[in-house]
Amino acid sequence: MDIKGTVVLWLTAMIPKARPPPCKQSGQACKSTTTSQYLLLVFSFLLLSIGAGGIRSSSLAFGANQFDKGDNNNPNKQTVLESFFSWYYTLSVVSVMIALTGIVYLQDRLGWKIGFGVPAILMFLSALFFFLASPFYQAKGPQVPTEKLRFLNKACIIKTPEDVKPNGVAANPWNLCTVEQVEELKALIRVMPLWSTGIMISINLSQSSFPLLQAQSMNRHLTKGFQIPAGSFGMFLMIALTIWVLLYDRVMLPLASKIKGRPVRLKPIVRMGLGIFVSCMSMVVSGIIENIRRRRAISEGLLNNSQGLVEMSAMWLIIPNSLNGIAEALNAIGATEFYYSELPKSMSSIASALLVLICFILWFVAGKWQYGPSVDVDITVRMMEPSHDEADDDDEIDLPQKKKSTPDLNSC
């Protein structure tokens, strides 16, 4: 489905009749998109969404299933599984960074035909490698009821011969459940309390539009003629996440194991808690930076100047972005490992989707809250945008823009 969606999207750029004609003159009225062209574009997005939903919810669980979970007390197996989750998440972040830089560069320099064609080729190669490696995949055996929450086991106990049909199917599915169904319910009951703790860090990470507006109102110059785009400060979150995973997996854990003389690893619950704590520290730092920025805006006489720039370096925003990256690395990877280890094999895909589910809910609620009430245009509340005259001297021209919160593709 993902390949089909990518190909259809590529065809909208290749076929002239699949898109509206370009505007030849600035003063000439442009032809709008026809209904068929619009439906074709929406159809490609629909295929992409269905395909991405299947891949993102199953790929992590499928890869983790290739590791033997028969002995959960074996520290070596747990270490390998932890490394797998860490590197999977890191490579996902790196791929997003490549897409936001390399693919966007191709689309900007070489046009949409090449820009959409490259992702279509990459998706085809991904599917090809998946099928070529299929002989090496391993499957797992069935389960038996566990001793935890034993009172639920009676739901899968056959009391009379009439409870089961001759073909082995339950006569009344409401009275007799399978072992898998009982174990799935037990697992959900166990993980729901800790799943709800993801609300706190998801709320913090959903405030991506506010740092963007902060950056637009501050001095973003690295040199006299070059400034970092306001929307690029989110890249520091991804960079910090990648660096932290590399240091944690390749430096901290091996060093701690060498000092202790035995394998050392932090439990998923501990990492989840540390991630929430670091996320809180990020919000504290963000509040301090914003307080200083607002005071400077008032002292510099920019109270009613929506075009003004505060004489304060936007590089201070790297600190909260980096802390958010570390928090996401700790919490998201730990939560994924926790869900996978607690849920049965039949719910492996749900284990991967639980993190995305809470992200979707919180991003939706946070987006409604941020853009629901009216925003005060006062400089102490509203972020300023750079004027066109000031941008003329720079290599980059920042046009006034309003951006909504877009969720982090790797944490969601």
N, C-alpha and C positions, 0 to 999 in steps of 0.2 A: 504494500500500500504506500509506503514511504517513497519507493522508487517511482511508482506511478504518479504520485503527487508532484515529485520533483521534475519528472519528465513533462507533465502537463504544464507546470509553471514555466519550464524552459520553452515549451512550444508557444506560450503566449508572447515570448520575446522573439521567437524565430518566424512565426507566421504573421505577416503584416495585418491581415484581416482579424487577427485575434486581439488586437489592441487598437486604441484610437490613434489617428495619424498625429504626428508631431506638429506643434505650432510653428509655422515658418516665420511669422512676424509677431513682434511683441504686442502690437496694437490690434492684431487680428483676433477675433473670437475663436477659441479652440473648440473643436468638436468633442462633445462629451462621450463617455463610454456607452456603448449600446447594451441592451439587456443580455444578449448572448455573450458578449465579451465579459461582462460582469459575472455572469453565471459560470463561465469557464474558469475565471480567476478564483471564485469562491469554491468551485469544485476541486481545484488543485489544493487550496488550503484545507479543505475537508479531508482529502486523502492524506495530506501531510499530518494532520492532527491525529487521525486514526492510526496511521503508521507509527508516529512518535509515541502515542500512548501505549501501543503494544511493545515497542522496543524499550522504552525507558522503564516500564514496570517489570519487564522480564529479563533484560540483559544482565543486570546486577545479580538477581536471584539465580539465573541460569549459571553464571560464572561461579558463584559461591557454592552451588550444588555439586560442582566438579570436585570439591574438596571433601574428604571423608569426615563426616561428623559423628562417626560411631562412638568415639571416645572424646567427649567434651572436656574431660579433665586433663587431657594431654596438652601441655603448654605449647609444644611445637606446632600442633595443628591450630590452636587458637592464635598463635603468632602469625602463622601463614595466612589465616583468614583475615586477621586485622590488617596485615600488609596489603592483601588483595583489595579490601575496601578502601584503604587509603590511596593506593595507586589508581584504582578505578576512578575515584573522585577527583584526584589530581589531574589525570589525563582528560577527564571531562572538562575541567576548568581550562586546561591548556587548549583543548579543541575549540572552546568558546572564544578564547583570546585570538586564536588563529582565524576563526571565522569573522570576528569583529575587526580584524586588521587586514589579513591577506585576502580573504574573499571579497571584502568591501573594497579593497584597493583594485582588485580585478574588475569589479562591477563599475567602479568609477573611471578607470583608465581604459578598459577594453570594451565596455558596454555590457548590456544585460545578456546578450547572447552567450558570451564567454562566461560572464558572472554566474548565470544560472546553469550553464552546461557543465562547469567544473563540479558543483555539488551533485549533479545527476550522475556523473562518472564515478565520483567517490562513493555514492550510495550503491551503485552497481557492483563496484569492487568489494564493498563491505558484505553484500549479500553473497557474492561469489566465494569469498574466503570463509563465510559461515558454513556454506554447504560443502566446501572442500575439506573442512576440518570435522565434519559430522562423524566420520568413523572413529574419531578419538574421544567422543563424548561418552559419558557413563551415566547409567540410570540408577535410581535408588529403589530399595525394596519397600514393602508395606509396613505399617506401624501397628502397634498394639496399644490399648488404653494405658495411660499413665496413672500413677497413684495420687497426683495432685488433683484437688477438687473432686474427690472420689464420688461424692453424692450425685454428680452429673453422669457417672458411668451407667446408671440404671436406665438411661435413655437408649442405650444400645444393647441392653440385655433382652434376649428372646425369652419371654415368659411362657408362652404356649405355642404349640406347632402352628396354630392358625395365624400367628403374627407374621409368618413368612409364606410367600407364594411358592409354588413348586420350582419356579425359575430362580429362587433365592432373593427376590426383591421383596421389600417390606410391604405388607398388605395395606397398612396405614402409615404413611411417612410421618404423620403428626404424632404417632405414638411410639414409633421405633425409628431410631436414627442410626446412621453408620458410625463407626469408630472415628473416622475422619471428621465428621460433623461435630461430634462431642469434643474432640481435641481442638478443633478450630474455635469453638465457643470458649473453652477454657483459656486458650491462648489470648483471645481478644480481651477477656476479663482481666488477665494478668498485665497486659501492656497498656491498657487505656489510661491508667493514672499517670504513667510516665510519658505516654504520648501527649497528654494534655500539657505537660511542662514545655513542650515546643512552642506554645503560644507566646511565651515571653520573648524568646530570641527571634521568632518570626516577626513579631511586631516591630522590634528594633531594626531588623533587616529590611522591613517594608517601607522605611522612611527614605527611600533613595531619592525622591524628588526634592526633599529639603536640602541635602548637601549639594545638589545640583544648583539650586537657587542661591545657596551660600556662595558657591564658587563663582557664579556669575557676578556677584556683587563685590568680589575681592580681587586683589592684584594677583593675576595668574602668570605673570612674566617670569620666565627662566633667564632670558637675556633681554636686551633692549628691543629686539625685533621679533622675538618669539614668545608665545604664551601657550600654555597647555589648554586645550579645549575644556570647557566646563564639564561636558559629558564624559570626559576621559578619566576623571578622578576615580570613577568606579573600578577602573583597571587595577588600582592599587590594592583593592580588596582581593582580587584574583591572584595578584602577584604575592601578597602576604600569605594567602592560603597555600599556594604552591610551595613557597619557601618553608612554611611551617611543617608541612607534611614531609618534605625532604629532610629537614633537620630532625623531626621527631622519629621518623622511621629509620634513618640511616646514621644518625649521630647520637641522639638522646637515649633511645632504647638499647643500642649496642653498648654504649658507654656505661649505662646503669647496670646492664647485665654483667659486664666485665667487672665492675666494682663489687657487685653483690655475689658474684660467682654462680649465678643461676639466672634463668630467663626472667626478665622483668617486663611487665606490661601493665598498663592501666586498664581497669575494667571499663566497659562501655558506659556504665552508669556514672562513674567518676568523670569520664571525659565529657559526658553530657552536662554534668553540673559545672565543670570548669568552663565549658563553653558559655553557659548562661551567665556565669560570674564575669567573664571577660566581656561579654556583650553589654552587661550593665556598666562596666568600666568605660566602654566605648561611648555610651550615652552620657555618662558623667563628663567625659572629656569634650564631647560635642556641645554639651550645655555650657561649659566654661568658655569654649571658643566662641560660641554664639553670643554669650554675654559680653565678652570683650569686643566683638565685632559691632554690636549694637551701640555700646558706649562710645566707640570711636566714631561711628556714623553720626551720632548726635553731637559730639565734640567738634567734628569737622564741618558742621553746618549742613549736613545732608538730610535733614529731617523730612523735607518735602521734595527732595530731588530723587525721582525714581530712576534717573539715568546716571547717577553718580557712582563712583567707585571708592570704596573704603581703602585707605592706605594701610592695608594689612595683607600680608602674604597669604595666598590660598594654600601654600604648602603645609600650613597647620592642619588642613583637612586630611592630609595623608595619615596622621596619627589615628583618628577614629576609624578611617577606612581600613587601615592595617589591623587594628584591634578587631573589627568586624570580620575580617578575613580569618584571623586566628580563631575567633569564636565559632565561626561557621565550620572550620576544619575540625574543631574539637567536638562540637555538638552534632553536626550532620553525619559525620562518619561514625561517631559513637552510637548515635541513634539507629542508623542503618544496621550496624552490626548487632545491636541489642534486639531490634525487631526480628532480624533474621534468625538469631539464636533462640529466641523465645517462641516464635511461631512455627507450626509444623511445616513439613515440606510442601503440602498442598496449598499453603498460603504464602509461599516464597515471594510471589509477585506482589501480593498485598503488602508484604513487609517493605518492599521497595516503594510502593505507592503511598504508604501511610505518611511519610515525610512530605511528599508532594501534595497530599490532600490537605494537611494543616497549613502548608504554605499558600495554597490556593485560597483557602477560607480567609486567612489573615490578610493576604494581599488584596482580596476583594473588599473586605471590611475596611482596611486601612485606606484604600483608594477612595471609597465612598466617603469616609470621614474627612480625608484631606480636601476633597474637592466639593463636598456638600455645602458647608457654610461659606459665606462670602469672606474674602480675605481683606483685611485692612490694608490700604495702600500706603500707610505710614511706613517710613523707612525702617523704623524699629521692628516692624513685623514683616513687611514685604521686602523681598530681596530685590536689589537693583540690577539692571541690565546695562552693559557698556554701550556708550553712545557710538554712532557710526563714525563721527569725526575722529574719535580716539582710536577706533579700530583701523582707520585707513593707514596708519603708520606701521601696522603690524603685518606679519605674514599671513595671519588668519583674521578673517572678519567674522565676528560673532553677531548674527542677526538675532533680534528679539524672538524668543521662542518660549512656548509652554510645553513642557513634557510631563506626561503622566508617569506614575510609578510603573516600572516594568519589572516583573519578578526575575531573580537570579536563576538562570537556567540550571545551575548545578545544585543549589540547595533545595529547588523545587522540582 
